[in-house]
Structure formats: C-alpha cells, structure tokens
C-alpha cells in the first residue's frame, strides 16, 4: 500500500489555523498527546485534561485549537491518515515502477505501524465514535491509490483491471497485515512478511512453473 500526501500537521493546521511556528508546535504536541491517550485509554475513558497534561499545556490552550474531545479525536484520525500517507510516499518515491512501489510500501507500512501502534486503536474506534472521519480516512487513501494504479496501468507497469476493487482489496490486506505483524507480533521479520505479501499481491494465487520446469 503506497500513497502520497502532505504531513499530518499541515493537514490539520489548515483547518485549525496556527499561523506561527510556536502554534504549529503546540498543535503537534496536542495531537501526539491525543494519540497516546486515546490509543492507551480509548475514547470514552480519555478526558481532555489527560491530553493537556500529556502535552504539557493548559486547558485554555486546548480550546484555542479544538472545541471538544470529539473534535480533537476527528482531527487525530485525519492527522494519522496524513502522516501514514506521507511516510509511505517517502518510502516509495525512488521506486522504479509500480510493482516495486507496492513491495516497498508494504514494508514501510508495517514499520510505520510498529512505531505508531496507537494508530490501530484510534482508527478502529473511530468507526463507532466518528464514523464520518473513519470513512474519510480510508476514502482519502483509496482515491490517491486508485489514481496511482490507473496511471501505472497506462504505463504498462501493471495489468488493466477494476482499480476500485483492487485498491480496497490491497488496503484490506495491508490493514490486517499491519494488525498482526505490526501490533500483535511486532517481533516478526518485517522483510520476510513484506516479501511474502508482495508475492501474493504481485503474482496472485495461481500456480506458477517451478525453476527447471519446461512447461
């Protein structure tokens, strides 16, 4: 799974509007703290005071940027999506073709998840707490991804096909690979997992001739 987008802070900054470097740093601290608190406690058990204490800011500062706990949660979901896409973009920017981009993207996604485990709890909880933010998280991924596959097909790097179905199938695979090998089993060999997944995504399940097989 590979994407392109700007950084998460920039995405949220456009809406929240900090104009100074200090303001951007404060926003980043609030979002990082929210990620840790929501990721550890869950949405309903997290209080705004937990976030502000973790961020090292006053309660009044929180309300400069967000009106409520729900609003910071929604902003966090969007921020996590933007940061994930940015990380994947960086990982595949030098890939010579689409297939190699897929291979590199899987590996980068697993590594990103291991470094940001709160991502899964926050995004999964979002489907109940903030369903529109949840759908937007995946819809934004899918729109950019679909364009990439379409362009790659036109260049002859991959076969023609239903890009929408392909995108959601690939995102689904990456989501559960990240859950198992990024969160549950974070000591698994990332390279081995990504190579096995890339082989499936690139070559499919159909049997292939073995080396030395004349057929």
DRENPAZA-699821 format. One record per residue: residue in three letters; x, y, z of N, C-alpha, C, O in turn. Coordinates in steps of 0.2 Angstrom, whole numbers, padded with zeros to 4 digits, always signed. Example, Ala and Ser with C-alpha at 12.3 -4.5 7.8 and 13.67 -1.06 7.14 Angstrom:
<nodes>
ALA+0066-0028+0039+0062-0022+0039+0066-0016+0039+0071-0017+0042
SER+0064-0011+0035+0068-0005+0036+0064+0000+0039+0067+0006+0040
</nodes>
This chain:
<nodes>
UNK+0004-0006+0000+0000+0000+0000+0004+0006+0000+0009+0007+0004
UNK+0004+0010-0005+0008+0017-0005+0003+0022-0007-0002+0022-0011
UNK+0005+0028-0004+0001+0034-0005+0005+0040-0006+0011+0040-0006
UNK+0002+0046-0007+0005+0052-0007+0001+0057-0004-0005+0058-0005
UNK+0004+0062+0000+0000+0067+0004+0005+0071+0008+0011+0069+0008
UNK+0003+0077+0010+0007+0081+0014+0008+0078+0021+0004+0073+0023
UNK+0011+0082+0026+0012+0080+0033+0005+0081+0036+0001+0085+0034
UNK+0004+0077+0042-0002+0077+0045-0003+0084+0049-0009+0086+0048
UNK+0002+0087+0051+0001+0093+0055-0001+0099+0050-0006+0103+0051
UNK+0001+0098+0044-0001+0103+0039-0008+0102+0037-0012+0107+0036
UNK-0011+0096+0037-0017+0094+0035-0022+0097+0041-0027+0100+0039
UNK-0020+0096+0047-0024+0099+0052-0023+0106+0053-0028+0110+0055
UNK-0017+0109+0052-0016+0116+0053-0020+0120+0048-0023+0125+0050
UNK-0022+0118+0042-0026+0122+0038-0033+0123+0040-0035+0129+0039
UNK-0035+0118+0044-0042+0119+0047-0041+0123+0054-0045+0128+0055
UNK-0036+0122+0058-0036+0125+0065-0033+0132+0064-0034+0136+0068
UNK-0028+0133+0060-0026+0139+0058-0020+0142+0062-0020+0148+0062
UNK-0016+0138+0065-0010+0141+0069-0005+0144+0063-0003+0141+0059
UNK-0004+0151+0064+0000+0154+0059+0007+0155+0061+0011+0157+0057
UNK+0009+0153+0067+0016+0154+0069+0019+0147+0070+0016+0142+0071
UNK+0026+0147+0071+0029+0140+0072+0028+0138+0079+0027+0132+0080
UNK+0027+0142+0083+0025+0140+0090+0018+0137+0090+0017+0132+0094
UNK+0014+0140+0087+0007+0137+0086+0007+0130+0083+0003+0126+0085
UNK+0011+0130+0078+0011+0123+0075+0014+0118+0079+0012+0112+0079
UNK+0019+0120+0083+0022+0115+0088+0017+0113+0093+0017+0107+0095
UNK+0013+0118+0096+0008+0116+0101+0003+0112+0098+0001+0107+0102
UNK+0001+0113+0092-0004+0109+0089-0001+0101+0088-0005+0097+0090
UNK+0005+0101+0086+0008+0094+0086+0008+0091+0092+0007+0085+0093
UNK+0010+0094+0098+0010+0091+0104+0003+0089+0106+0003+0084+0109
UNK-0002+0093+0105-0009+0091+0107-0011+0085+0103-0014+0080+0106
UNK-0009+0084+0097-0011+0078+0093-0007+0072+0095-0010+0067+0095
UNK-0001+0073+0096+0003+0067+0098+0001+0065+0105+0000+0059+0106
UNK-0001+0070+0110-0003+0068+0116-0010+0064+0115-0012+0059+0119
UNK-0014+0067+0111-0021+0064+0110-0020+0057+0107-0024+0052+0109
UNK-0015+0056+0103-0014+0049+0100-0012+0044+0106-0014+0038+0106
UNK-0008+0046+0110-0006+0042+0116-0011+0041+0120-0012+0035+0122
UNK-0015+0046+0122-0021+0045+0127-0026+0041+0124-0029+0036+0127
UNK-0029+0042+0118-0034+0039+0115-0032+0031+0114-0035+0027+0114
UNK-0025+0031+0112-0023+0024+0110-0022+0020+0116-0023+0014+0115
UNK-0021+0023+0122-0020+0019+0128-0026+0018+0132-0028+0012+0134
UNK-0030+0023+0132-0036+0023+0137-0043+0021+0133-0047+0019+0135
UNK-0043+0023+0126-0049+0023+0122-0052+0030+0123-0051+0034+0127
UNK-0057+0031+0118-0060+0037+0118-0064+0039+0124-0063+0044+0127
UNK-0068+0034+0126-0073+0036+0132-0069+0037+0138-0072+0041+0143
UNK-0064+0034+0139-0060+0034+0146-0055+0040+0146-0052+0041+0151
UNK-0054+0043+0140-0049+0049+0139-0053+0055+0141-0058+0057+0138
UNK-0050+0059+0145-0053+0066+0147-0048+0071+0143-0042+0070+0142
UNK-0051+0077+0142-0047+0082+0139-0041+0084+0143-0036+0086+0141
UNK-0042+0084+0150-0037+0085+0155-0031+0080+0154-0025+0082+0155
UNK-0033+0074+0152-0027+0069+0151-0023+0071+0145-0017+0070+0145
UNK-0026+0074+0140-0022+0076+0134-0018+0082+0135-0012+0082+0134
UNK-0021+0087+0139-0017+0093+0140-0011+0092+0145-0006+0094+0144
UNK-0012+0087+0150-0007+0085+0155-0001+0082+0151+0005+0083+0152
UNK-0003+0077+0146+0002+0074+0142+0005+0078+0138+0011+0078+0137
UNK+0002+0083+0135+0005+0088+0130+0009+0094+0134+0013+0097+0131
UNK+0008+0094+0141+0011+0099+0144+0008+0106+0143+0012+0111+0143
UNK+0002+0107+0142-0001+0113+0140-0007+0114+0145-0010+0109+0148
UNK-0010+0120+0146-0015+0122+0150-0022+0120+0146-0022+0119+0140
UNK-0027+0120+0150-0034+0118+0147-0036+0123+0142-0039+0122+0137
UNK-0035+0130+0144-0036+0135+0139-0033+0134+0133-0036+0136+0127
UNK-0027+0132+0132-0023+0131+0126-0027+0126+0122-0027+0127+0116
UNK-0029+0121+0125-0033+0116+0121-0039+0119+0117-0040+0117+0111
UNK-0042+0123+0120-0048+0126+0117-0047+0132+0112-0051+0134+0108
UNK-0040+0133+0112-0038+0138+0106-0038+0134+0100-0040+0137+0094
UNK-0037+0127+0100-0036+0123+0094-0043+0119+0093-0044+0117+0087
UNK-0046+0117+0098-0051+0112+0097-0057+0114+0102-0056+0116+0107
UNK-0063+0113+0100-0069+0114+0103-0071+0109+0108-0075+0110+0113
UNK-0069+0103+0107-0072+0097+0111-0067+0091+0110-0062+0091+0106
UNK-0068+0086+0114-0064+0080+0114-0066+0076+0107-0062+0074+0104
UNK-0072+0077+0105-0074+0074+0099-0070+0077+0093-0068+0074+0088
UNK-0069+0084+0093-0066+0087+0088-0059+0085+0087-0056+0084+0082
UNK-0055+0085+0093-0048+0083+0093-0048+0076+0091-0043+0074+0087
UNK-0052+0071+0092-0052+0064+0090-0053+0064+0082-0049+0060+0079
UNK-0057+0068+0080-0058+0068+0072-0052+0071+0069-0050+0068+0064
UNK-0049+0076+0072-0043+0079+0069-0037+0074+0069-0033+0073+0065
UNK-0037+0070+0075-0032+0065+0076-0032+0059+0070-0027+0057+0068
UNK-0038+0057+0069-0039+0052+0064-0037+0055+0057-0033+0051+0053
UNK-0039+0061+0055-0036+0064+0049-0029+0065+0049-0025+0063+0044
UNK-0026+0067+0055-0019+0068+0055-0015+0061+0055-0010+0061+0051
UNK-0018+0056+0058-0014+0049+0057-0014+0047+0050-0010+0044+0047
UNK-0020+0048+0046-0020+0046+0039-0015+0050+0035-0012+0047+0031
UNK-0015+0056+0036-0010+0060+0033-0003+0058+0034+0001+0058+0029
UNK-0001+0057+0040+0006+0055+0042+0007+0048+0039+0013+0047+0037
UNK+0003+0044+0039+0004+0037+0036+0005+0038+0029+0010+0035+0026
UNK+0001+0042+0025+0002+0043+0018+0009+0046+0017+0012+0044+0012
UNK+0010+0051+0021+0017+0054+0020+0023+0049+0020+0027+0049+0017
UNK+0022+0045+0026+0028+0040+0027+0028+0035+0021+0034+0034+0019
UNK+0023+0033+0018+0023+0029+0013+0025+0032+0006+0029+0029+0003
UNK+0023+0038+0005+0026+0042+0000+0034+0042+0000+0037+0041-0005
UNK+0036+0044+0005+0044+0044+0006+0047+0038+0005+0052+0037+0002
UNK+0044+0032+0007+0047+0026+0006+0047+0023-0001+0051+0019-0003
UNK+0042+0026-0005+0042+0023-0012+0044+0028-0018+0043+0027-0024
UNK+0046+0034-0015+0047+0039-0020+0053+0038-0025+0053+0040-0031
UNK+0057+0033-0024+0063+0031-0028+0061+0024-0032+0066+0022-0035
UNK+0055+0022-0031+0054+0015-0034+0054+0016-0041+0051+0021-0044
UNK+0057+0011-0045+0057+0012-0052+0050+0010-0056+0050+0012-0062
UNK+0046+0007-0052+0040+0005-0056+0034+0004-0050+0036+0004-0044
UNK+0028+0002-0052+0023+0001-0048+0023-0005-0043+0022-0005-0038
UNK+0026-0010-0046+0026-0017-0043+0031-0016-0037+0030-0018-0032
UNK+0037-0012-0038+0042-0011-0033+0039-0007-0028+0041-0007-0022
UNK+0035-0002-0030+0032+0003-0025+0027-0001-0021+0027+0001-0015
UNK+0024-0006-0023+0020-0010-0019+0024-0014-0014+0022-0014-0008
UNK+0029-0017-0016+0034-0020-0011+0036-0016-0006+0036-0018+0000
UNK+0039-0010-0008+0042-0006-0003+0036-0003+0002+0038-0002+0008
UNK+0031-0002-0001+0025+0001+0003+0023-0003+0008+0021-0001+0014
UNK+0022-0010+0007+0020-0015+0012+0025-0014+0018+0023-0014+0024
UNK+0032-0015+0016+0037-0015+0021+0037-0008+0026+0037-0008+0032
UNK+0036-0003+0022+0036+0004+0026+0030+0004+0030+0030+0007+0036
UNK+0024+0002+0028+0018+0002+0032+0019-0002+0038+0017+0000+0044
UNK+0021-0008+0038+0022-0012+0044+0027-0009+0049+0026-0009+0055
UNK+0032-0006+0046+0037-0002+0050+0034+0004+0054+0035+0005+0060
UNK+0029+0008+0050+0026+0013+0052+0021+0011+0058+0021+0015+0063
UNK+0018+0006+0057+0013+0003+0062+0016+0002+0069+0014+0003+0074
UNK+0022-0002+0068+0026-0003+0074+0028+0003+0078+0029+0002+0084
UNK+0029+0008+0075+0031+0014+0078+0025+0018+0080+0026+0023+0084
UNK+0019+0017+0078+0013+0021+0080+0008+0016+0081+0003+0016+0077
UNK+0008+0012+0086+0003+0007+0087-0003+0010+0089-0009+0006+0089
UNK-0004+0016+0092-0010+0019+0094-0014+0020+0088-0020+0021+0088
UNK-0011+0020+0082-0015+0021+0076-0021+0016+0075-0026+0018+0073
UNK-0020+0010+0077-0025+0005+0076-0031+0006+0080-0037+0005+0078
UNK-0029+0007+0087-0035+0008+0091-0039+0014+0090-0045+0014+0090
UNK-0036+0019+0088-0039+0025+0086-0043+0024+0080-0049+0026+0080
UNK-0040+0022+0075-0044+0021+0069-0050+0016+0069-0055+0017+0067
UNK-0049+0011+0073-0054+0006+0074-0060+0009+0078-0066+0007+0077
UNK-0058+0012+0083-0063+0015+0087-0067+0021+0084-0073+0022+0085
UNK-0064+0024+0079-0067+0029+0075-0073+0027+0071-0078+0031+0070
UNK-0073+0021+0069-0079+0018+0066-0086+0019+0070-0091+0019+0067
UNK-0085+0019+0077-0091+0020+0081-0091+0027+0084-0097+0029+0085
UNK-0086+0030+0085-0086+0036+0088-0086+0042+0083-0090+0047+0084
UNK-0083+0041+0078-0083+0046+0072-0083+0043+0066-0079+0043+0062
UNK-0089+0040+0064-0090+0036+0058-0088+0040+0051-0085+0037+0047
UNK-0089+0046+0051-0088+0050+0045-0080+0051+0044-0077+0051+0039
UNK-0077+0052+0050-0069+0053+0050-0066+0046+0048-0061+0046+0045
UNK-0069+0041+0050-0067+0034+0049-0067+0033+0041-0063+0030+0038
UNK-0073+0034+0038-0074+0033+0031-0069+0038+0027-0067+0035+0022
UNK-0069+0044+0030-0064+0048+0026-0057+0046+0026-0053+0047+0021
UNK-0055+0043+0032-0048+0040+0032-0047+0035+0027-0042+0036+0023
UNK-0051+0031+0026-0050+0026+0020-0052+0028+0013-0048+0026+0008
UNK-0057+0033+0013-0058+0035+0006-0053+0040+0004-0051+0039-0002
UNK-0049+0043+0008-0044+0048+0005-0038+0043+0003-0035+0044-0002
UNK-0037+0038+0007-0032+0033+0005-0034+0030-0002-0029+0030-0007
UNK-0040+0028-0003-0042+0025-0009-0042+0029-0015-0040+0027-0021
UNK-0043+0035-0014-0044+0040-0020-0037+0041-0023-0036+0040-0029
UNK-0032+0042-0019-0025+0043-0022-0022+0036-0024-0019+0036-0029
UNK-0024+0031-0021-0021+0024-0023-0024+0022-0030-0020+0020-0034
UNK-0030+0024-0031-0034+0022-0037-0030+0026-0043-0029+0023-0048
UNK-0029+0032-0042-0025+0036-0047-0019+0033-0049-0017+0033-0054
UNK-0015+0031-0044-0008+0028-0045-0009+0021-0049-0005+0020-0053
UNK-0014+0017-0047-0014+0011-0051-0016+0012-0058-0014+0009-0063
UNK-0021+0017-0059-0023+0018-0066-0017+0021-0070-0017+0019-0076
UNK-0013+0025-0067-0008+0028-0071-0003+0023-0072+0000+0023-0078
UNK-0002+0018-0067+0003+0013-0068+0001+0008-0074+0005+0006-0078
UNK-0006+0007-0074-0008+0003-0080-0007+0006-0086-0006+0002-0091
UNK-0008+0012-0087-0007+0016-0093+0000+0016-0095+0002+0016-0101
UNK+0005+0015-0091+0012+0015-0092+0014+0008-0094+0020+0006-0096
UNK+0009+0003-0093+0011-0004-0094+0015-0007-0088+0017-0013-0089
UNK+0015-0004-0082+0018-0007-0077+0014-0013-0073+0017-0017-0070
UNK+0007-0012-0074+0003-0017-0071-0003-0019-0076-0003-0015-0081
UNK-0006-0024-0075-0012-0026-0080-0018-0021-0079-0018-0018-0074
UNK-0022-0021-0084-0028-0017-0083-0033-0021-0079-0033-0027-0078
UNK-0037-0017-0075-0042-0020-0071-0046-0015-0067-0046-0009-0069
UNK-0051-0018-0063-0055-0013-0059-0051-0010-0054-0050-0013-0048
UNK-0049-0004-0054-0045-0001-0050-0048+0000-0043-0045+0000-0038
UNK-0055+0001-0043-0058+0002-0036-0058-0004-0032-0056-0004-0026
UNK-0060-0010-0035-0059-0016-0032-0052-0018-0030-0051-0020-0024
UNK-0048-0017-0034-0041-0018-0032-0038-0014-0026-0035-0017-0022
UNK-0040-0008-0026-0037-0003-0021-0040-0006-0014-0036-0006-0009
UNK-0047-0007-0014-0049-0009-0007-0047-0016-0005-0046-0017+0001
UNK-0046-0020-0010-0043-0027-0008-0036-0026-0006-0034-0029-0001
UNK-0032-0022-0009-0025-0021-0007-0025-0017+0000-0021-0019+0004
UNK-0029-0013+0001-0029-0009+0008-0032-0014+0013-0029-0014+0019
UNK-0036-0018+0012-0039-0023+0017-0033-0028+0019-0032-0029+0025
UNK-0029-0030+0014-0023-0034+0015-0018-0031+0020-0016-0034+0025
UNK-0017-0025+0018-0012-0021+0022-0014-0019+0029-0010-0020+0033
UNK-0021-0018+0029-0023-0017+0036-0022-0022+0041-0020-0022+0046
UNK-0024-0028+0038-0023-0034+0043-0016-0037+0044-0015-0040+0049
UNK-0012-0036+0039-0005-0037+0039-0002-0033+0045+0002-0035+0049
UNK-0004-0026+0045-0002-0022+0050-0004-0024+0057+0000-0023+0062
UNK-0010-0026+0057-0013-0028+0064-0009-0034+0067-0007-0034+0072
UNK-0008-0039+0063-0005-0045+0065+0003-0044+0066+0005-0046+0071
UNK+0006-0041+0061+0013-0041+0061+0016-0034+0064+0022-0034+0065
UNK+0012-0029+0064+0014-0023+0067+0012-0022+0074+0016-0019+0078
UNK+0006-0025+0076+0004-0024+0083+0004-0030+0087+0007-0030+0092
UNK+0001-0035+0085+0001-0042+0089+0008-0045+0089+0010-0047+0094
UNK+0011-0046+0083+0018-0049+0083+0023-0045+0080+0025-0046+0074
UNK+0025-0040+0084+0030-0035+0082+0037-0037+0082+0042-0033+0081
UNK+0038-0044+0083+0045-0046+0083+0046-0050+0076+0051-0053+0075
UNK+0040-0051+0072+0041-0055+0066+0046-0051+0061+0047-0045+0062
UNK+0049-0055+0057+0053-0052+0052+0050-0048+0047+0046-0050+0042
UNK+0050-0041+0047+0047-0037+0043+0048-0038+0035+0044-0038+0031
UNK+0055-0039+0034+0057-0041+0027+0053-0047+0024+0051-0047+0019
UNK+0053-0052+0028+0050-0059+0026+0043-0058+0025+0040-0060+0020
UNK+0040-0055+0030+0032-0054+0029+0031-0049+0023+0026-0051+0019
UNK+0034-0044+0022+0033-0040+0016+0034-0043+0010+0031-0042+0005
UNK+0039-0047+0009+0041-0051+0003+0035-0056+0002+0033-0057-0004
UNK+0033-0060+0007+0028-0064+0006+0021-0061+0004+0018-0063-0001
UNK+0020-0055+0007+0014-0052+0005+0014-0049-0002+0010-0049-0006
UNK+0020-0046-0004+0021-0043-0010+0021-0049-0016+0018-0047-0021
UNK+0023-0055-0014+0022-0060-0019+0015-0062-0021+0013-0063-0026
UNK+0011-0062-0015+0004-0063-0016+0001-0057-0020-0003-0059-0025
UNK+0002-0051-0018-0001-0046-0022+0001-0045-0029-0003-0043-0033
UNK+0007-0046-0030+0010-0046-0037+0009-0052-0041+0007-0051-0047
UNK+0009-0058-0039+0009-0064-0043+0002-0068-0042+0001-0072-0046
UNK-0001-0066-0036-0008-0070-0035-0007-0077-0033-0002-0079-0031
UNK-0013-0080-0033-0013-0087-0030-0012-0093-0035-0011-0098-0034
UNK-0012-0091-0042-0012-0096-0047-0005-0099-0047+0000-0096-0045
UNK-0005-0106-0048+0001-0110-0048+0006-0107-0054+0004-0105-0059
UNK+0012-0107-0052+0017-0105-0057+0022-0110-0058+0024-0114-0054
UNK+0025-0110-0064+0030-0115-0066+0036-0115-0061+0039-0109-0060
UNK+0039-0120-0059+0045-0121-0054+0051-0120-0058+0051-0121-0064
UNK+0056-0118-0055+0063-0117-0059+0064-0124-0062+0064-0129-0058
UNK+0066-0124-0068+0068-0130-0071+0062-0134-0075+0063-0139-0078
UNK+0056-0132-0073+0050-0135-0076+0050-0132-0083+0048-0126-0084
UNK+0050-0136-0088+0050-0134-0095+0043-0132-0097+0042-0128-0102
UNK+0038-0134-0093+0031-0132-0095+0030-0124-0093+0025-0122-0094
</nodes>
